[in-house]
Amino acid sequence: MFMEARLLDERREGIAEGEANANIATAKRMLAKGCYSLEVIAELTNLSLADVEKLKKDV
């Protein structure tokens, strides 16, 4: 039973990590277009404003 719970936790973590990576990629594309404010990008990608500001420096 413990092994099943551990595998389920690992799967959930992997899904969450994949979603976070997808949100970051989306935010980078939005920043590259320059059509959205940082606040809107944060809202639409579920990233924090601080994270979006960091990404802006990389784009």
Backbone torsions as a table, in degrees:
resi	resn	phi	psi	omega
1	MET	NA	-40.5	-179.8
2	PHE	-62.1	-40.0	-179.1
3	MET	-63.8	-41.1	179.2
4	GLU	-63.2	-42.2	179.4
5	ALA	-64.9	-39.8	179.5
6	ARG	-65.5	-43.1	178.5
7	LEU	-63.4	-39.8	178.1
8	LEU	-64.5	-42.0	177.1
9	ASP	-62.0	-42.9	179.4
10	GLU	-64.1	-39.3	178.3
11	ARG	-65.0	-43.5	178.5
12	ARG	-62.0	-41.3	178.7
13	GLU	-63.2	-41.0	179.1
14	GLY	-64.3	-40.9	178.3
15	ILE	-65.0	-44.4	179.5
16	ALA	-62.5	-40.4	179.2
17	GLU	-65.8	-40.9	177.8
18	GLY	-63.1	-41.3	177.9
19	GLU	-64.6	-41.2	179.1
20	ALA	-63.0	-42.9	178.6
21	ASN	-63.7	-38.9	178.1
22	ALA	-65.6	-40.5	178.6
23	ASN	-64.9	-38.7	178.2
24	ILE	-65.4	-43.8	178.9
25	ALA	-62.1	-41.1	177.9
26	THR	-63.5	-44.5	179.1
27	ALA	-61.2	-40.8	178.6
28	LYS	-62.5	-41.5	177.8
29	ARG	-65.2	-40.1	178.9
30	MET	-65.1	-40.9	178.5
31	LEU	-64.8	-39.8	-179.5
32	ALA	-64.0	-34.5	177.8
33	LYS	-71.0	-32.7	178.7
34	GLY	71.5	18.8	-176.3
35	CYS	-97.0	-5.0	-174.5
36	TYR	-125.9	148.6	174.2
37	SER	-76.2	160.5	178.9
38	LEU	-60.8	-36.0	-179.9
39	GLU	-65.2	-41.8	179.9
40	VAL	-67.1	-42.0	178.6
41	ILE	-60.7	-44.9	178.4
42	ALA	-60.0	-43.9	-179.2
43	GLU	-64.4	-45.5	-174.7
44	LEU	-75.1	-24.6	-178.3
45	THR	-103.2	-2.8	-177.4
46	ASN	61.1	28.5	173.3
47	LEU	-99.8	157.7	176.4
48	SER	-75.1	156.7	177.7
49	LEU	-59.8	-38.0	178.5
50	ALA	-62.3	-40.3	178.6
51	ASP	-65.4	-40.9	179.4
52	VAL	-65.9	-39.2	177.9
53	GLU	-63.3	-38.6	176.7
54	LYS	-64.7	-41.6	179.9
55	LEU	-64.0	-35.7	-178.7
56	LYS	-60.5	-34.9	180.0
57	LYS	-66.9	-27.3	-178.0
58	ASP	-85.6	-19.1	-175.9
59	VAL	-85.1	NA	NA
